[in-house]
């Protein structure tokens, strides 16, 4: 498990670096102004689809269906789903192209007429990559079922690489049209990497046949996950709406805090994807053992990373974003996000525990409960606490989701919850207490924060020992 997760983490890290380079190059080429805003509005839909697919919307549902079929039935299933999802991607492309003007006005209502027109043309082009993104997520399923995660993990790097190379070469001469086609090329490349493995798994032209029963079965499994993912996107929109009422710069700081807090998700998503493949092949008792190991491993990954980010936030902003001003509240914001990150890691694995058994509805119900709690509390907490209230509402939603997952799965006595809470809570509380006295020079702050993270990692590894099967 650790070896597979480590390899997947490595390739996913390359994709993350390419994504960060993409954003930096975009601002460097066009500046942080209306032109960049317009392109990001155009990119929103394809990025939302890619984010949901990377989060397991398709693979979590399809993996159990693939595992539930014998070897003779799998080629037919793969062919039917390839035809269905490819057709769905083409339909989405045509819809987005026809409604591009309406969609960009909905996503970016404040754009000027000229910027709105540029975003409309870019969105129509970017939508051409949607079929490839859907097929890439589907063709990763046979590999994940075999425990092979490396090739599938290269998808993010393949998607971002053409755009990064194009912007690095052309810099300020980059045009919206050329950059949009670079992203389409990246989507096609990410799918093409998996086509040979899909062919070896049984995909052939003769199997590209319409099978309504197969597609309806997949749709029933995907629907709860899709609803949950769409709920998350709606919450992000609500966060931005509320943040826009809190003053200038709040949106920027929230965005920076989210990006920094998402860095540990590279390893976290890798671990949980590996665990999903392992748990889908095991029975009840073995699945519980993997769940306990996975929760310990999640804690071991997220807690030191959260501490390092909390303590180094100001230094990272000064070094990576020297032109961003007014970052005093970033440290407290990241503190809330760091705690939420640990809880979100647990929740993701608890949901994977259900996905491995073919149950996608219960995690959807639990996450919906958490989303409702976050949405209801967000305006009030933002009014009481300002920008920190938005992060506090996220933490509340994560907590409600986790409690529901534990309660409805009847796992209170099956996992060492108190041990996990202490293992994560004590270091996070200590980091919050020492944050005001941390060194000010950016380099020294980074060094001290890294040492604190390493010390936390060492202590938690000695305490949790996730490489050993955990007892009830």
N, C-alpha and C positions, 0 to 999 in steps of 0.2 A: 504493500500500500504506500509506504513512504517513498520507495523508489519511483513508482509511477507518478505520484503526486509531485515529486521533485522535478522530474522531467517535464511534466505539464506546466509546472510553475515557471520553469526556465523559458520555455517557448512563449508562454503567455506574457512573461515579463518583456520579451522582445516586442510583442505586439503593443504592450502598454507604452514602452519607450517610443515606438513609432507613432502612437496616438498623441503623446505629449509633444513630440517633435512636430507633428502635423499642426497642432494648435499654435505652437510658438512660431512656426514658419508663416502661418496664415496671418497672425498679427504683425509679424515682422514685414511681410510683403505689403499689406493693405492698411496697417494701423488698426488701432482699437476704435473704429468709427462706424459710420452707417454702412459702408460697403461690406465690412466683415459681418456686421449684424445681419445684413440681408442674406449673405450666403449661409450663415448659421441657421437662419429661419428656413431656408430651402433644404438644409441638411437634416433638419429636426426629424422628419418622418422616417427616412431611411436609417438614421441612427437609433430611433426608437425601436424599429423592427429588429435591427441588429442586436441591440441591447437585450431585448426580450428573448431572442433566440439564443444568445450567449448565456442568458440566465437560466436556460433549461426549459423554456416553454414547450418546445417541440421534443427535445431528446428525453425529458423526464417522462412524457407520456408514451413516446414511441418505443422506448427501450423495453418496457414491460411487454408490449405487444410483440416485439421481435423475439424476446426470450420465450414467450408463450407458444411459439410456433416451431414445428420440427423443421429439419433442414430442407425437406422437399417443398415446404410451403413458403419458405422465406423469400426465394427469388420472385415469386408471384406477388407477394406482399410489397416487396421493395419496388417492383415495377409499377404496381398500381398507385402507390403513394408518390412515386416520382412523377408519374403523369398528372396526378391530382394536384400536388403542390406546385409543380411547374406551371400548370394551367392557372392555378390561383395567383401565382406570381405575375403571369402575363396580364391577368384581369386587373390586378392591383396597379400594374404599370400603366395600363390604358386609362384606368380611373383617375390616377394621379395626374396623368398628362392632360386629360380633359378638364379636370377640376383644379389645376395648379393655381390659377389666379385666386379662386375662392379659398383654397387651403392656405396659401401664403398670407392672404389678408386675415384669415382666422388666427394663424400662428403669430404673425407680426403686424398687428393692426396699426402700429405707429410708424411704419415705414413710409417714406416719401413715395410719390408716384414712380419716380425713376428707379428707386431701390426695389419697390414692389415688382416692377416689370422684370428687373434683373433676377430677383428671387424666383419669379414664376418660371422663367426660362430654365434656371438652374434646377428647380424641382422636377420639371418635366424630364430633364436629362438624367438626374440622379435616380429617378424611379425605375429606369431601365435595369438597374442592378438588383431589384427586388427578387426576381425569379432565381437568380444565382444564390442570393443569401438564403432563401428557403431551402434550396437543394443542398447547399453546403451543410446546413443544420441536419437535414435528413440523412445524408450520406455519412455523417459522422457516427450514426447510431450503430451500424454493424461493427465498426472499430471499437467503440466504447464497450459493446457487449463482449468483445474478446479481450478486454483489458488493455487495448492499444490506444493511448491517448495523445501520443506525441504529434502525429500528423494532423489530427483534428484540432489540436491546440494552436497550429500555425495559422489558423483562419484570420485572426485579428492582424497579425503581421502582414499576411498577404493582402488583406484589404487596405491597409494604410500605406503600404510601401510605395505603390505607384504615385499616389498623391504627394508623399513626402519627397520622393526623388524629383518629381516634376517641379514642386515649389523650390526645392533646394537648387535646382538648375536655373530656373527662370526668375526666381525671387519677385521683384516688383513688376516684372512683365507678365506675370501669371494672369490669365483671364478666367472669368467665371465658367465659360463654356469648356475650356481645356481642363480646368480642375475638376469639373463635374464628370467629364468622360474618364479622367484618371481614377475617380472613385468607382465608376462603373467597371473599369478594367480590373480594379482591385477585387470587386465582388466576383467577377468571372474567374479570376485567378484563384480565389479562395475555394470556389467550387471545383475548379479543374484539378486542384491538388488531390481531391478525394475521389474523383471519377475512377481512376484505376482500381482503388480498393473497393469501390462500390461494384465495379465489374467483376472483381474476384468474388464478391459476396453473392453474385447471382444476377446482377442487373444486366439485362440484355434487351435489344429492341423487341424481341418476341414477347417479353413480359410487360411491355408498356401497354397495358390494357386497362380500360375503365372498370373499376370494381366499386360500386356504390357502397356495398356492405363494409368493405375495408376502410373506405374513407369516412363513412359515418361512425365507425368504431373509433377511429383516430380522432375524429372531431369531438366525440363525447369525452374522450380523455383530455384533449387539449383545451376544451372550452373553459373548465375551471381555472387552469393555469393562465390562460389568456385573459380571463376576467380579472384575475389577481394582478397580472402585469399591467393591464390597462388602468386598474385602480391606482397602482403606483405612479403611473405617468400623470394621472389626474391630480394626485397629491403634489407632485412636483410643480404642476401648473399653479395649484392653489398656493404653494409656498412662494412662488415668484410674485403672485398677485399681492399677497400680504406684505412681502418684503418691499415691494415698490411703494408702499405707504409709510415705510419706516425711515425714509430719508435716503439721500444719495450715498452710494457706495455699499449699501447693505447687500444688494444683489451680488455685487462683485465678491464681497467677503464670504457670503454663503456659498457661492460657486467655488471659490478657492478652498474653503473648508471641506466641501464635498469631495473635490478632486484629491486633496491630500488624504482624507479619510478613506478614499477608495483604493489607495495604493496597496494596503494589505490584502484586498480582495483578490489580488492576483493569485496568491498562494491559497487563499480560502476557497475560491471557486474551483481551483484545481483539486484540492483535497476532497471537496464535496462531490465533484463529478466522478472522481475515482471511487469514492465510497458508494455512490449510487450504483455504479457498475458491479461492485462487489456485493452489496446488499441484495441486488436483484437476483443474484444466483444462490442466495442462502435462504434457509428456513427461519422460523420464528426465533428460536434461541440463538442461532448463529447471527441473525440480523441484529438482535439486541446487543450481542457482544461487540459487533462492529460499530453500533451506535455509541456505546460507551467509549470505545477507543476513539471514535471520531470526535466526540464532544471534548475529550481531553486534548486531542490534537488541535482542534479549533481554538481552544483556550490558549494552548501553547503558542499558536501562531499570532492570534489577534491581540493578546494582551501586551506582549513586548512591543509590537508594532504600534499599538495605540499609545503607549507611553512614549515611545520615541517621537511620534508625531506631535503629541501634546507639548513636549518639551522643546522641540526644534521648530515649531511652526513659524515663529517670527524670523528665525534665521533663514528658513527656506524661502519665505516670501521676499526677504531682502536680496537674496542671491539670485532667485529665479525670476522674480517680478519686480525689478528695481523701480519701475515707474508707477507702481501701485502705491497709493498713499492711504493713510488712515487705517492701518491694519492692527490697531491696538486691541480690538475686540476679537481678532482671529484666534488667539490662544484660548480664551474661554469658550468660543464657539466650537473649536476643535475638541475641547474637553468633553462637551456633550456628545459630539459625533463619535468620539473614541469609545465612550461607554456604549453608545448605541451599536457601534460596530461589533463589539464582543457579543452582545445579545443577538444581533442579526445573524452572526455566524452560527450560533446555536439554533436559531429558528430555521435557517436554511437547511441544516442537517436534519432537524426533526421533520421538516417537510419531505426531504429526500427519503426518510424512513418510510413514509407513506407511499411515496412515488414508487419505491422499489417493490412494493406489494401491489402496485397497480391502482392505488387509491389517490386520485388527484382532487377529489371533492372536499375531503376533510381539511387539507391545508388551505384550500381556497376559502372555506368558511372561516377558519381561524385568522387568515390574513385580512379578510374583509372586516372582521371584528376589530383588528388592530388599526386598519385604515380609517374606520369610522371613528374610533377613539382619537386618532391623530387629527382628523379633519375637524371634529367638534371642538377639540381643545386648542387647536392652533390659533384661531383669532384671539381667544381670551389670553393665552399665555404670551402671545406676541404683544398684546396691549399692556400686560403686566411687566414683562421682562425684556421687551424689545427684540432684537435679533436672536438673543439667546432663547427666547420663548419658542421660536420656530424649531430650534434644535431640541429643546425640551419636549415639545409635542411629538417629535420623531421618536425620542426615547420612550415616551409613554405608549405610543403605538406598537413599538417593538416589544415592550413588556406585556401588553395585552395579548398580542399574537403568541408570544411564548407560553404564557399561562394557559391559553386555550389549547395549544398543541399538546402540552403536557397533560392537561385535564382530560381532553377528549380521547387521547391515546392511552390514558391510564398508565402514565409513565412515572408518576411521582415516586413510587417505590422501586422503580427499575433502574434509575440512574442516581449517581451521587451528586444531587443538585447542590446541597450545601457546600460540598467540597469544591465544586466548580465556581460557585459564587464567591467563596473566600479566595480561591486562587486568582480570580480576575479582579475582585473588588479591592483587596488589600493593596496590591501594587498601584492600581489606578488612583486610590485615595492618597497614597504616599506621593505620587507624581503631582497631584493637584496641590498638595500642601507645599511642596518644594518649588513649584513653578515660579513664584515671585522672586526667589533668591537665585534663580539660574543665571549663568554667565550671560552678559549682554553681547560681547563681540560675536558675530555670526559664526565664525569658524570654531571658536571655543564652545559655543552653544551646541553646534552640530556634534562636536567630539564628545562632549559630556552627555548629550542625549543618546548618542550611539552606545556609549559605555553603559548607560542606564538600561537601555533596551537589551543589551547582551547579558547584563547581570540578571535582569528579570527572566530572560529566556533560560539561562542556566539553572536558576532556582526552580522555575516551574517544571523544567524537564526532569530535575531530580525528584520533584514532588509528584507530578502527574504520571510520568513514565508511560506515555501513550503507546509505545511500541509493545507493551505487554497487554494481553487480553485482560480487560477489566472485569472484576467480579461485580455482582449486583450490589 
